[in-house]
Amino acid sequence: MKSLNSVKEIGENKVVILRMDLDLPISDGEILDSSRLIKSIPTIKLLLARKNKIIILGHLGRPQNNERNLTLKPVYLELMDILETSCGGDCVKNVFIDDIKNKEKLKQAIEENEIIFAENLRFYPEEESGDTSLFSKLKKYSPIFANDAFAVAHRNAASVLLHRELESYYGLSFVEEFEKISLVLEKKENLVVILGGAKEDKLKYLKELSEKADWVLVGGKLPKLVESEKLKVESEKILIAKLREDGLDLSDEDIKEFKEKINQAKIIVWAGAMGFYEKENCRKGTEEIAKSVANSNAYKIIAGGDTTASIARLGMEDKIDFICSGGGVMLEFLIKSSLPAWE
């Protein structure tokens, strides 16, 4: 497999553009989960220890134009709090800038600060269209790009494609995710893929996953979507759950069948809850599958909020080999092995 240049190879006294995963769950301005920030703290501390300045880029949500409720300001404040705590109270000179196209603001921010945190990139149409001219002013101050946002490695966004134009490296968290999922591609034996949740786009992976896996087990809302769209499931390796009568969770028969396949696995990849996990009486399928996965002797990678929550609820995180930052990127990597973030 390909290897990636790590940020460990970046020297001292540079200005580094750092792409992070800043798409945090926020309610009424309050951060509900900071884990995506925490995973990048080692990369930030490494760069700062070498007296580098860091320009942090990322996105939040899917804004239509410039929606102020999707500003990254709360994420910026949260990151600075975490960083200050992890550095023993030492303050890092930092600033939030609302326009990366403003040359004067950029110049002053870089001159006076160690961390420059930029506003939501999705406020600019160029980000989603993959137009890297968005960063023309930024590139004049920094010839170095580092990517620590594995969750968007499969996107053709402008900030993901910067590696094609600048001296490029990958954050410590990014490299770890890349290497852990690469192990699945290398082993290629007794692979069981479990797909769940409600995102319809997972269905597009079915055919290709069935060509790589011994079994693809399909639960969550996906069986209903397969039925409603009258999709042809041609591979005998794909097991579609029948679900219980209300369609909100696996049936007991589904749980039994899924567990039989999981028990045969040497590698397990799981993305998405098996039922409507938000409802208390719809968690049985997810939690029974979680127990089966966690107690398996297979090499196990999971992804997705509800998937991870089910494992955490059972106190079995230590039995999982790796928790990936995103289900979509994990599945695309398994299928394609090369993604826009490094190709």
C-alpha positions in Angstrom: 0.0 0.0 0.0 0.9 3.6 -0.5 2.6 5.4 2.4 1.9 9.1 3.3 4.3 11.9 4.3 3.7 12.6 7.9 3.7 16.0 9.6 6.7 14.6 11.5 8.7 15.5 8.5 7.9 19.2 8.6 10.8 21.4 9.9 10.8 24.5 12.0 9.6 28.1 11.5 7.2 27.4 8.7 3.6 28.6 8.0 1.5 25.5 7.6 -2.1 25.3 6.2 -3.8 22.6 8.3 -7.1 21.0 7.1 -9.0 19.7 10.2 -12.3 17.9 10.7 -14.3 20.7 12.3 -17.8 19.5 11.5 -18.9 19.1 15.1 -22.4 18.5 16.5 -23.6 21.9 17.9 -26.9 22.7 19.6 -27.8 26.4 20.5 -24.1 27.3 20.1 -23.0 24.5 22.5 -20.5 21.9 21.3 -21.9 18.4 22.0 -18.9 16.3 21.1 -15.3 17.6 20.8 -13.7 14.3 19.8 -12.9 15.4 16.3 -10.8 18.3 17.7 -9.1 16.2 20.3 -7.8 13.7 17.7 -5.9 16.5 16.0 -4.3 18.0 19.2 -1.1 15.9 18.8 -0.6 17.2 15.3 -1.1 20.8 16.4 1.2 20.4 19.4 3.9 18.9 17.2 3.8 21.8 14.7 3.8 24.4 17.5 6.7 22.7 19.3 8.7 23.3 16.1 7.8 27.0 16.1 5.5 26.7 13.1 2.5 28.9 12.6 -0.7 27.1 11.7 -3.6 28.3 9.5 -6.6 26.0 10.3 -9.2 25.3 7.7 -12.4 23.3 7.8 -16.1 23.3 7.4 -19.3 23.0 9.4 -22.7 21.7 8.2 -24.1 22.4 4.8 -24.8 26.2 4.7 -26.8 27.8 1.9 -24.7 30.9 1.3 -23.5 32.7 4.4 -25.6 31.3 7.3 -24.3 32.8 10.5 -25.7 30.0 12.6 -23.1 27.8 10.9 -20.1 30.0 11.8 -17.0 28.1 13.0 -16.5 30.6 15.9 -17.8 28.2 18.6 -15.5 25.5 17.2 -12.6 27.9 17.3 -13.2 28.8 20.9 -13.6 25.1 21.9 -10.3 24.2 20.2 -8.5 27.0 22.0 -9.9 25.8 25.3 -8.8 22.3 24.7 -5.4 23.4 23.5 -4.8 25.6 26.5 -5.8 22.8 28.9 -3.6 20.2 27.1 -0.7 22.6 27.2 -0.9 23.1 30.9 -2.5 26.6 30.7 0.1 28.1 28.3 -1.6 30.5 26.0 -1.0 30.2 22.2 -1.5 33.5 20.3 -4.5 32.9 18.1 -7.1 34.7 16.1 -10.3 33.9 14.2 -10.5 35.4 10.7 -13.8 35.7 8.8 -12.4 36.1 5.3 -9.5 34.1 3.9 -9.6 36.2 0.7 -8.7 39.4 2.5 -5.0 39.9 2.0 -4.5 42.5 4.6 -6.4 40.5 7.3 -4.3 37.4 6.5 -1.0 39.3 6.6 -1.7 40.8 10.0 -3.1 37.6 11.4 0.0 35.6 10.4 2.4 38.2 11.6 0.8 38.5 15.1 -0.4 34.9 15.8 0.7 31.3 16.1 -2.7 29.9 15.2 -5.0 31.5 12.6 -8.4 29.9 12.5 -10.5 30.5 9.3 -14.2 30.8 9.0 -16.4 28.0 7.5 -15.0 27.1 4.1 -18.5 26.1 2.9 -19.4 29.8 3.0 -17.4 30.0 -0.3 -18.9 28.2 -3.4 -15.4 27.4 -4.5 -14.9 24.9 -1.7 -17.6 22.5 -2.8 -16.8 22.9 -6.5 -13.1 22.1 -5.9 -11.8 25.4 -7.1 -8.5 25.9 -5.3 -8.3 29.5 -6.5 -10.2 30.1 -3.2 -6.8 29.9 -1.5 -4.8 32.1 -3.9 -4.1 34.7 -1.2 -3.4 32.0 1.4 -0.8 30.2 -0.7 1.3 33.3 -0.9 2.0 33.0 2.8 2.3 29.2 3.1 3.8 26.7 0.7 3.0 23.8 3.0 -0.3 21.9 3.4 -1.1 19.3 6.0 -4.3 17.3 6.0 -5.6 15.8 9.3 -9.3 15.5 8.1 -9.6 11.8 7.1 -13.4 12.0 7.3 -13.5 14.1 4.1 -10.7 12.4 2.3 -13.2 11.1 -0.3 -14.5 14.6 -1.2 -13.4 16.6 -4.2 -13.5 19.8 -2.1 -10.9 22.6 -2.8 -9.4 22.2 0.7 -8.9 18.5 0.2 -7.2 18.9 -3.2 -4.6 21.4 -2.0 -2.1 18.6 -1.8 -1.9 18.7 -5.6 -0.5 22.3 -5.5 1.6 22.6 -2.3 4.3 20.7 -0.5 2.0 18.2 1.3 1.9 16.2 4.5 -0.7 14.3 6.6 -1.6 14.7 10.2 -0.9 12.0 12.8 -4.6 11.1 13.1 -5.0 11.0 9.3 -2.0 8.7 8.9 -3.3 6.4 11.6 -6.7 6.0 10.0 -5.1 5.4 6.6 -2.9 2.7 8.0 -5.6 0.9 10.0 -8.0 0.7 7.1 -5.2 -0.4 4.8 -4.8 -3.5 7.0 -8.3 -4.6 5.9 -7.2 -4.2 2.2 -4.1 -6.3 2.8 -5.8 -9.1 4.8 -8.6 -9.9 2.4 -9.9 -13.0 4.1 -13.2 -13.8 5.9 -14.3 -10.2 5.6 -17.8 -9.3 6.9 -19.1 -5.8 6.2 -22.1 -4.6 8.2 -24.1 -1.7 6.7 -26.8 0.2 8.6 -28.1 3.6 9.4 -30.4 5.6 7.2 -28.2 7.1 4.6 -29.3 5.9 1.2 -25.9 6.5 -0.4 -24.5 3.4 1.4 -26.5 1.3 -1.1 -24.3 2.4 -3.9 -21.5 0.4 -2.3 -23.3 -2.9 -2.2 -22.2 -4.5 -5.4 -18.5 -3.5 -5.1 -18.4 -4.5 -1.4 -19.9 -7.9 -2.2 -17.0 -8.4 -4.6 -14.5 -7.8 -1.8 -16.3 -9.3 1.2 -17.4 -12.8 2.1 -20.6 -11.3 3.5 -22.4 -7.9 3.4 -25.0 -7.7 6.1 -27.6 -4.9 5.6 -29.7 -3.5 8.4 -31.0 -0.2 9.7 -33.3 1.7 7.3 -31.5 0.3 4.3 -33.6 -2.9 3.8 -36.7 -0.6 3.4 -34.9 1.6 0.9 -33.8 -1.5 -1.1 -37.5 -2.6 -1.1 -39.0 0.8 -1.9 -36.5 1.4 -4.8 -36.9 -2.1 -6.0 -33.1 -2.5 -6.2 -31.9 -5.8 -7.5 -29.6 -7.6 -5.1 -27.8 -10.0 -7.3 -25.0 -11.3 -5.1 -25.6 -14.3 -2.7 -23.1 -12.7 -0.4 -25.5 -9.8 0.4 -27.8 -10.6 3.3 -30.7 -8.1 3.6 -32.4 -8.0 7.0 -36.1 -8.8 7.0 -36.6 -6.5 10.0 -39.4 -6.7 12.7 -42.9 -5.8 11.7 -42.7 -2.0 12.3 -39.4 -1.9 10.3 -37.6 0.0 13.0 -35.1 -2.7 14.1 -33.7 -6.2 13.3 -36.0 -9.1 13.9 -34.8 -12.0 16.2 -34.2 -14.1 13.1 -32.1 -11.3 11.6 -30.0 -11.1 14.7 -29.4 -14.8 14.7 -28.4 -14.9 11.0 -26.1 -11.8 11.4 -24.4 -13.3 14.4 -23.7 -16.5 12.5 -21.8 -14.6 9.8 -20.0 -12.4 12.3 -18.8 -15.4 14.2 -17.1 -16.7 11.0 -15.3 -13.4 10.3 -11.6 -12.7 10.6 -12.1 -9.0 9.6 -15.2 -7.0 10.5 -16.1 -3.5 9.1 -19.3 -2.0 10.6 -20.9 1.3 9.6 -24.4 2.3 10.8 -26.9 1.3 13.4 -29.1 -1.7 12.9 -32.3 0.0 14.0 -33.8 3.4 14.8 -31.2 3.9 17.6 -32.6 7.1 18.9 -35.7 5.2 20.2 -35.1 3.2 23.4 -37.2 0.2 22.2 -35.3 0.1 18.8 -31.8 -0.6 20.1 -31.9 -4.3 20.6 -30.6 -5.2 17.1 -27.8 -2.7 17.2 -26.7 -3.7 20.7 -26.9 -7.4 20.0 -24.7 -7.0 16.9 -22.4 -4.7 18.9 -21.8 -7.4 21.5 -21.2 -10.0 18.8 -18.7 -7.7 17.0 -16.9 -6.7 20.2 -16.6 -10.3 21.4 -15.3 -11.6 18.1 -11.7 -12.5 17.7 -11.7 -10.7 14.3 -9.9 -7.5 13.4 -12.6 -4.9 13.9 -13.1 -1.4 12.5 -16.3 0.6 13.1 -17.5 4.0 12.0 -20.6 6.2 12.5 -22.1 8.1 15.5 -24.7 5.5 16.5 -22.4 2.6 15.8 -19.8 4.1 18.1 -22.5 5.1 20.7 -23.7 1.5 20.9 -20.2 0.2 21.6 -19.7 3.0 24.2 -23.0 2.3 25.8 -21.9 -1.3 26.4 -18.5 -0.2 27.6 -16.7 -2.2 24.9 -14.6 0.4 23.1 -11.5 -1.4 24.2 -12.5 -4.5 22.3 -12.6 -2.6 19.0 -9.4 -2.4 17.0 -10.1 1.0 15.5 -12.9 3.6 15.3 -12.9 5.4 12.0 -14.0 9.1 11.8 -16.5 8.5 9.0 -18.5 5.7 7.5 -18.6 7.1 3.9 -14.8 7.6 3.7 -14.1 4.2 5.2 -16.4 2.4 2.6 -15.0 4.3 -0.3 -11.4 3.6 0.7 -12.2 -0.1 0.9 -13.7 -0.1 -2.6 -11.3 2.3 -4.4 -8.1 2.2 -2.2 -7.2 5.6 -3.6 -9.1 8.8 -2.7 -8.9 12.5 -3.7 -7.0 13.4 -0.5 -3.9 11.7 -1.8 -4.3 10.7 -5.4 
